Amino acid sequence: MTVEGTAARSATRRSGGTGKRASAARKKKAASGDPELVQLLTPEGERVEHPDYAFDPTPDELRGLYRDMLLTRRFDAEATALQRQGELGLWASLLGQEAAQIGSARALRDDDYVFPTYREHGVAWVRGVDPTNLLGMFRGVNHGGWDPNSNNFHLYTIVIGSQTLHATGYAMGVAKDGADSAVVAYFGDGASSQGDVAEAFTFAAVYNAPVVFFCQNNQWAISEPTERQSRVPIYQRAAGFGFPGVRVDGNDVLACLAVTKAALERARSGQGPMLVEAFTYRMGAHTTSDDPTKYRRDEEREAWEVKDPILRLRTLLEKEKLADKAFLDSIDEESDALAKRVRDAVRTMPNPDTTAIFEHVYADGNALVDEERAQYAAYLESFEPEEGEQS
């Protein structure tokens, strides 16, 4: 048996005692009235068991999850830096949400279909979407840049919550076609207050659609905390629509994978929709136009830093001797190469056509649009240097 195999087996044996402690902790939590949180990997990097979501990943799978999260975080950091340098118009960071996205995405089959919002950069990575296409959209030179049907990954949706209806309708079509694939709709805690989401829940339940609603509860809908969005935990809302909901530790990549996989298998087998609430935290700003210091305390962020999803998986890998220095160094080198590639790609992209927004409002043109185009062109020209001045 290999060293990795021995380590994996010993980890499984040791998790028995830890699993009992985790079970006792769950009972204590339930007795106190706190919602249960599915967890398979503690913030300290300890494996624990859950009676409903058993998952025993191979060493290769663990290393792959670590690689995905690390590369996604590096890409995200590079995109934030590019926006600060004026290369992107806006960026919505996923910092802190890597486990929720990578874990849930790795649970998908190739024939499953994804409907994202505008922050699912980790899911896009797993589905094989080139990161430069995401950056092109935020630079304003394309409307997505990828073919949704090539990756079964729909274009980003900026309108809050509308993609849940798109996903539900698509899932209804999947069921009508007799296919055994499933659909995932990603949305945030703020979007859970939108009417579109409630309507999607209703249609999904009534038509028993094979859709998994994956809510990344990152605690803040821009500047509004979750407690102002809902009087009950978000996952409990599903019961009112007639399908199950579950809350998972959104910073635990193993739990996110196991729970999403179970929800997808449930949907594929004809049992209908399910709501997964990934309880996580947005470590950065809502977008690069936001200043989170205006509405949340530094102590809150610091409390979540110790639950970092990448750090806890790295701790497990090192503790079980599943990742040596050579492996970790190779991932760091790969992340540097990825950062350089996206940086070079963005800097060689053309500047967006600032008047293109007026071109396709009406098929045959419109006098008001023509007037607005002229006004905007004059506004842009007002920034041109005067004759004789250096540009």
Secondary structure, 3 states (H helix, E strand, C coil): CCHHHHHHHHHHHHHHHHHHHHHHHHHHHHHCCCCCCECCECCCCCECCCCCCCCCCCHHHHHHHHHHHHHHHHHHHHHHHHHHCCCCCCCCCCCCCHHHHHHHHHCCCCCCEEECCCCCHHHHHHCCCCHHHHHHHHHCCCCCCCCHHHHCECCCCCCCCHHHHHHHHHHHHHHHHCCCCCEEEEEECCHHHCHHHHHHHHHHHHCCCCEEEEEEECCEECCEEHHHCCCCCHHHHHHHHCCCEEEEECCCHHHHHHHHHHHHHHHHCCCCCEEEEEECCCCCCCCCCCCHHHCCCHHHHHHHHCCCHHHHHHHHHHHCCCCCHHHHHHHHHHHHHHHHHHHHHHHCCCCCCCCHHHCCCCCCCCHHHHHHHHHHHHHHHCCCCCCCCCC
